[in-house]
Amino acid sequence: MFSYKRFSEQFKINLFQNAFRHGMFLLIVCLGLIIIHYRFFHSGAPSHQDLFDSAGFVLCLMSIINSIDVFSKLRRTDSGIQYMMMPANTLEKYSAAWLYSTLFTFLVYLVAYYIIHFLSISVGNMITGYGASYQSMDLSRLWELFTGTMFVQSIYFLGSVYYRKNPFVKTTAVVFGCIVVISIISSYILKLYLENSGINFNSSGFTWNITTNNNLMLDLPGSDFSTNLVEILKVILYLIPFGCWTAAFFKLKKLEI
C-alpha cells in the first residue's frame, strides 16, 4: 500500500543527497543568466525572445541532469543494494524520484529564472537607463516550455533506470540514432507525398507544376491527410513522456525483484 510518509521521506532523501551538486549547478545557471541579461542590454537590438529561449535551454539541461542523478545509486553494487533495501516500495521510490526530477525541478529553475530576470532588468535599467520592460512568458509559451521539458526529461529519466553505466552518453546516442532514422524515413515519405502531388524531383532539385497561390501545402491534393498526420504526430509526441515514465517504473520494479 502506498504510504505518503514513506514517499515524503524518499523525496527528502533525493533532495538532501542532491542538494549540494544541484545547488552548484543552480548557481552556475544563475551566473549564466546574469551574463545573458548583460548581453541583452549591450546588444544592438535586444529581444526578450532570446531571454525566453535561454530559459528553455536551462530547464531542459537541468531536467536532464536531475533525471540522471535521481537513480545514481543504481550504478554501483553496494549503493544499489542499499537503495533496494530502503523501507519503501517501488511506487514510493519511483514517485519521489519522478516528482523531484519533473515538477520540482521545473518550478525551482523557473522561479530562479524569473528572480534573475527581474533583478537583472531592474539593475540594467538603473545603470543604462534603457527602460526595458519586465516581460514574462504567456501561458501558451509556458505550456510549450513545460511539455518540451517533460519530453526531454522523460527520455533521460528512463535512460537513468535502464543503463547502469554512462546513462547520459548511452541515452544521448540512442536519441541521436532515433533522430537520424526518423529523419531518413520522414524524408522518404515527404518525397513520395510531393511526387504524388505534382512535384518532379531531379538531380538539381525539384520543380512543381502547380500554378496557385503561395500556400503550397494547403493547395496540394491530400492536404487533409497531411493535416491529420500532423495532429497524429502531436498526439504521439505528447504520449512519449507517459510511455517513458511507465517503462521506467516497470524497469525499476524489475530491478527490485
N, C-alpha and C positions, 0 to 999 in steps of 0.2 A: 504494500500500500504506500502511496506517495505521502511523504512527510514534509510539510513546509519547513519545519525546524531543521531537518537534515539538509533540505535544499538550501536554506539560508546559510547554513554552516559551510556547505560546499561553495557557495558563491563568495563568502568571506575568505575562504582559503584561496580561491582564484584571485581575489582582489589583493590580498596581502602578499601572496607569493610573487605576483607580477607588479606590485606597486612601484618598486624602485626602477625596474627595467622600463616599464611603460611610462613611468613618470619622467624618466630621462628622455624618452622618445617624444613625449608631450612637450618638454622644454625645448628640444631641438626644433620641433614643429612650430612652436610659438616664435622662436627666433627667426625661423624661415619666413613666417607670415609677416613679421615686422619688416624684414628685408623686402618682401614683395610689396608691402604698402609704401615703403620708402621709394621704391622704383615707380610706384603708381603716381606719386607726387612729382617725380622728376622726369616723367615721360612726356613727350610732346602732346599726345592725345590720350590722356588717362581714361580707362574704361573699367566700370565695375564688373563687367563680364569676365575680365582677366582674374579679378579677385574671387569671383564665384567659381571659376574653373580651378583655381588653386585650392579652394575648399573641397571640391570634389576629388581632386588628386590626393589630398591629405587624408580624407576619410577612407578612400579605397586602400591607400597604403597602410594606414593604421589598422584597418579591419583585417588585412592580410596578416600583419604581424601578430595581432592579438589572437587571431584564429589559430595560427601556428603554435602559439605559446600555451594555449589552454590545455593541450594534451601532450605537453613536452615530457611529462613523466613517463609516458608510454615508450619513449625511445631508449630507455635503459632498463635492464632486467630488474635491478634492485628497487629502483623508484617505481617501476611499473607494478611490481608485486605489492608494494606499499599502497599504491593507488587502488588496486583491485580489492585490497583488504580494508579499505576505509569504510566506516559504518554508514553506508548509503547505497541504495540500489542504483542500477544503471540509469533509470529515468531521472533520478535526482541529480546524479553526477552530470549527465548529459544536459539537463535543463539548466543547471548552474553555468556550465561551460558555454552553452548556447546563448543564454541571456547576457553573460559577460562580454562575449565577442560580437554580439549583434546590437541590440537596443542600447545597452550600457555604453559600449564603445562609440556608437553613433552619436548619442546625446552628449557624452563628455567632450568629444572633439568638436562637435558642432557648437556647443556652448563656448568652448575655448576659442574657436574661430571668431565668434561674434564679439567676445570680450576684446580680443586683439584688434578686430576690425574697428570697433567703435572707439577704442582708445587711440589707435593709430590715426584714424581720421580726425579725431579731436586734436591731437598733438600736431598732426600735419597741417591742419587748418590754422592753428595758432602760429606756427613757425613760418609757413609760406603765405598765409592769407589767401589761399586758393579758394576756399569756400566749397569744398567737395561735400556732396550730400551723403547722409547716412542711409544708403540704400541697403535693403535686405532682400533675400530671395522670396519670391511669391510662393504660394502653395504648390503650384504645378512644378516649379523648379525644385522645391524641396522634395516633392514626391519622386521626381526623376532621380534626384541625388540619393534618396533613400533606397529606391528599388535597384539602382545601379550598384550601390554599396553592398546591398544584401546579395546581389547576384555574384559579385566577386567574392564576398565573404564566404558564401555557401560552398563554393568550389574549393577554397583553401581549407575550410573547416573540415570538409570530407577528406581532403588530402592529408591533414594533420592526424586523422584517425587511421587512415588506410596505410600510409607509409611510415614505417618505423624510423628510417634514416633519410635525412635530407628531404623532408616533405615539401619544402618550398621549391627546391630545384626540380624535383620529380613532378610536382603538380604543375609547375610552370611549363615544363617540357610537354606534358600531356595536353595542356591548354593550347600551346603553340601548335602542336601536331593536329589537334582538332580544328583549329582555325585554318590551317593550310588545306586540310581535306575538305572542309566545308566551303572554302573559297573556290577550290577546283570544281566541286560539284555544282555550286551556285553559278559559276561562270559558264559551265556547260549547259545548264538549264536555261540561263538567260540567253545564250546564243541560239538555242533551239527555239525559244519563245520569239525572239526578234526575227529570226529567219521565217518563221511561220506567219509573222505579221507584215511581211513585205520588205524586210531589210536583207540586203545581199552583202555577205561578207566576202572580202577578197584579201589578198596579201598586203595591200596598202591600208587597210582599214575596212570601213563599211559605208554603204550608201543606202538610202531608202527611197522608195517610190511612192511616198505619201505627200500630198500637197494639201495640208490642212494647217491649222494654227500651230503655235509653238509647243502646245501642251501635248507632246507626242504620246506619252503613256496613256493618257485618257482617251485618245482617239484610236489607239490600236485595237484591233479585234481581240476579244478576250480580256478587256481591261477589268471586267467584273471579276474574272478569275484572279488577276494579279492583285486586286484589292482584297479579295478573300484570302489570298495567300499571305499577304502582309499581316492581316488580322490573326491568321493561324500562327504565324511566326511570333507575333507578340504574345499570344497565349502560351506558346511553348517557352518563351523567354521568362515569363512570369512563373511558370511551373518548375523550371530548372532548380531554383533555390530550394523549393519544397522537396524535390526529388533528392537533392544532395544532402539536405538535413536528415531526411528519412534514412537514406543509405548510411549516413554517419552513425545514426542511432543503432541500427542493426549490426553494423561493424563493431561498435563499442560493446554491444550486448554479446556478440560472438567472442570477443576478446575476454570478457569477464567469465564466460562459461569455461 
